[in-house]
Amino acid sequence: MDKAKFEEIVKIEKYDLYKKEAYLRSIMLPSIKIEHENRSKENVGLSKLGGFPEVPKDFEWPKHEFGDYHFALQINLSEIKFETPLPKTGMLSFFIANDDDKNVFFGAKDYAKIYYFEEGTPLKTYVNPNLNYSNIEYCLRIDLHENVDIPYRKDLFKEKGLNKKQMDYVCDKIPDMVSKKTYSYLFGYPYYNTLGYDPRKTDEWVSLLTLRSDICFSWDWDWDEFLMFFIEKDKLAKGDFSNIRTDLG
């Protein structure tokens, strides 16, 4: 949610939620909302969902046991004009093992691969001849907006800071108020129905990306589900995206 909406929420009088303003602020996390723009076939060097990635000329397209990974999105980090844990410049490129027959398990260790190309690296559009692009002949230009996030599931609350009515309101009503199901985002709290392979059982991991399903790109997990990417905090701090875990829920 944007910061203005958060300020509204912490002032809500229903169930005396405003009395928990300090607590809600203490559990708030920064996030980055990924907002779609119009379809396009030409967005070279820009942040986008789908389409064809821009990669170095010697880039080796990732493969899994059953075929090639699918390009999901890229983020031109210089487009982010506020502080984040990400590098300030360069290109971040996301790939997923989303083969058409769903042979690769979404919780597998290497279901997702992320590549970071430093600023100044010559990049060119890569059209993989091994993939069927009939459903992804276009991409979606995206904008990246500074947001904040609070938990929307009771199991994400590590302490009892809200009473039952307040907790029900936060988990059941606020997601609809901020249209939580309608967008993807970086950081914040993951948004899911179930989560069986969450590596954040220790404090070493953090949520990196919560990606909304989109049938246009053959991301054919259920419409009300998200693919979640997790990264180790120390590797994120170093700009190392070599070890990514995923879950679908």
N, C-alpha and C positions, 0 to 999 in steps of 0.2 A: 504494500500500500504506500501511497505517497505520504510525505511527512504531514501534510495538512490533514489528511484523513486520520492519521494516528493521533494528532492533537485533538480531533473531535472525539475519538474513541475514549481517550483517557479522561474526558470530561463527562461521559455518559452518566446520567443520574440513575438509570434503571438498575435495580439491585445494588445501588450504592457503588457502582463500579468506579466512580471517580475517587473513592477513598483508597483505591488500589493503584493510583497513578504512579506512585514511586516504584511499586513492584513491577508494573507493566513496563516502565522505562528500564528497569534493571534487566529484564529478560528480552528486550527489544534487540534485534540484530540488524545490521545494515544489509541491504540487498540491492540488486540491480534488475529492474524490470526490463524484459525484452519485448518491445512493442513492434508489431508488424506494420510495414507500409505496403505499398502496392506491389503487385507482381511485376517482375522485370526479367529480361534475359541478359541484361548487361549491368553488372554491379561489380566490376573488377576493382579489387583492393578495398572494398567496403564490407562492413558487417552485414551478414545475410544468413538466412535459413535456406537450405537446399541449393540446387543448382550445381555449379562446378567450382571446386576450390581453386585458390591460387596457391601454388606450392613451388619450392625450388626446382630447378630443372633436373636435378639428380634425385628427386624425391622417389622413394620406393613405396608404391601404394600398398597399404597393409592388407594382408590376407589371413583368413582363418581356415580351418580344416575343410569347410564346405564352399569356399569361394572368397570373393573380395569384400572388404568392408564397404559400407556406404557412407558417403560424406553427409554429415548432418548440418553443421553450421560453422561459420567462422566469425571471429570477432577481431576487428581492427582496434587494438587497445588504445591507440591514440585518439579514438573517438570518445573515450570515457573522460569526462572533464572534471571528475571529482575523485577523492582518495579511495582506493580499493587495495586489497592485498595482491592484486595482479600486477605484473610488470606494466610500466607506464606506456610503453610503445611495443610495436611488433604485431604479429598476427597469431591468433590462437585458433587452431583448426580441430574440430571434433569429428570423429568417425565412430560408427557403431556397426557391430556384426549382425545387422538386421537382414539376414538372408531371407529370400522369399518363402522358403519352406520352414522357417523358424527352427532351424537345426541347432542354432547356438543359444544356449541358456542365458537369459538376461542377467543372471547372477554370477555368471562365469567371470573369472579373474580378468580376462582380457576382452570382455564384451565391448568395452569402449577404449579407444585410443585417442589421446590428445597430443597434438604437435605444436610446439612454440617456435616460431620463426622470428628471429630478432630483427629489429628495425635496420633497414639497409640491405637485407637479404633480397636479391633479385627473385621475384616471383612471377609465375606465368600460369595461365588457366590450364587445368589438367582435365581432359575428357577421357575417362577410363573406357576403353573399348570393350571391356569384359562385362560392363553393366548395361542393363536395359533402362534407358532414360525416358521411356514413354510417359511416365508419371511425374518426372522432375525436369521437364524441359525449361522451366522457369525457376526463379528463386524469389524469395521475399526479402526485400530490404528491411533491415531492422534498426530501430533506435534504442539506445540504452539510457534508462532513466534512473536517477538515484532514488531509492526506496528504502523502507524499513519493513521489518517483519516480526511477527510474534507467533508463538505456537498456536496451532489450530486443532491439536489433538491432545487429549488428556495425558497420554503416555509421554508426551514431549515436555511436560511440566515436571521438573526434577524435584520441586518442593511444593508444599501446600501453601501457595500464596493467595489463592482465591477460595471462596466458599463454593458450595455446590451450584447454587443458582448463577453465580458469576462465571464459574467454569463452563456451565452449559451454554451460557450466553456467548461467551468468547469463542467456544468451539462450534456452536451451531448457527449463530446469527451473523457474526462478524465476517466469516468467509463470503457470505452472499453480499454483504454490504460493500465489500471491496472487490467483488467479482474474481475471487481467488482461483476459480477453476478455468479461467479464460486466458491465462497468459503463462509464459515460461519466465524463469528468473534465475539469476546467479546469487549464490550465497543464501542468507536467511535460513529458514527452517524448511526441510523437505515437506511436501504436501502429498498425502497418500491415503489410501483406504486400508491397506495392509502393508507391512514391511517386514520381510523375513530375513533379509541379508544385509541389514544396516550395519556397517563396520563401526559406527560411532558408539559402540558399547564401551569403548574407552575414550579418553579425551584426546587421543592422537589424531582423530579424523574429523573433518568438517564437510558440510554440504557445499559442493561447488556449483552444480547446475541442477535445476528441476525443470525438465523438458516436457512440455505438453504434447500429447499425441496429435498427429496431423496426417490424415489419410491421404492428402494430396502428395505427400512425400513417401507414402507407403510405410509410415510409422504407424503400424496397424495394431498397436496395443489399444485396449478399450478407450473410448472417448473420455471416460471419467478417470483415467489413470495417467500417471506421469512416470517418465524414466528419470531416475535420480543418479547423479554422479557425485562421488565422494573422493576427497583427496586428503592425504596426510598434511597436517598443519606445517610441519617442518619443511616438507617438500614444496608446499605452496609458497612459503616464505623465500625459498631459493629459486622460484620460478621453474621447478622441476615437475613436469606433468607425466612422468613415465610410469607411475603406479596409480591407476584409477580403478575404483570399485563402483559397481552399479547395482541398482535394485529397481524393480518395477512394482508399483502399488497404487 
